[in-house]
Amino acid sequence: MKSMLESFAIALCGLATSVLAALANVAIARTTGADIFTLALWVVVPVGALLVGFAAASGYYLGSRYFHKRASAGLLVQMLLIAAFTQLLIYWTGYATMALEDGRKVADLVPFGAYMELILTKSHYRIGRALSDVGEVGRLGYGIAALHFLGLLAGSLAVFLYLKELPVCEACSRYLRSMANKTKRFADADSAGAYYDRLFAIPVDGPDFAALIQTDADVEKVEQGALQVHTTLLGCPVCKAQMIEEKVQGYNGQDWKDLHQLHRKVRIPAEVDLVPVFLELRVAS
Ligand SMILES: [Zn+2]
């Protein structure tokens, strides 16, 4: 029952952001003349629709994170259906709010179907810096609308794939929540390796592990070749199982770059609670 209610709440979050994204798109188009949804790069890459798709699907992301509920195949189907709904809503809101210069509402003059045919096939596309008019798009307009739909789908899919990558408790199908974190910086790979290689070579419930986690490591001045390790203690909101996630970044002289091959997630045995270790709390004895 609780799980069903959560699914319903997540669906509502997704619906809310889709409606907001569609309404915001039409409002911006009406006030500035720029229709974000139809923006395309090199004519065929629907970046505008992709952005609207992200915004529309953001509610699913926030809802899933809030309830720690793992994204399922059912959620993906729902997200794709809502993407179609978002596109329809953009068209319909455009229709309902369009007025002629003399103030007459378009919705009072033509039915929605006729309006759709008109805006899809009679649109003029302007291409290049000079915005040269390539004429009416005709039947190609349906293809362009399909391209916009693909952009929306890609935006939703990106949100779903991001959700799929988040650390999860396999037993409970729940997203883990962050309990504590530490960042250490090392001047070079050798000193970083001394920490990185040793951490999980020693028992996680022993004093050496605690000392290694609690010892601060930093460098006076960040120079090329420096490494930083972000260590996050994650916990399941249901069964309280813990996991340590470590992300390593290297400094190339200008930026910190993720070193994905050193990224690791390590499960902590069920009876071990590392929160006091990370928060450096002294357990009263
Ligand atoms: Zn769990």
Boltz pocket constraint, residues with backbone or C-beta under 6 A from the ligand:
constraints:
  - pocket:
      binder: B
      contacts: [[A, 169], [A, 170], [A, 171], [A, 172], [A, 173], [A, 174], [A, 236], [A, 237], [A, 238], [A, 239], [A, 240], [A, 241]]
      max_distance: 6.0
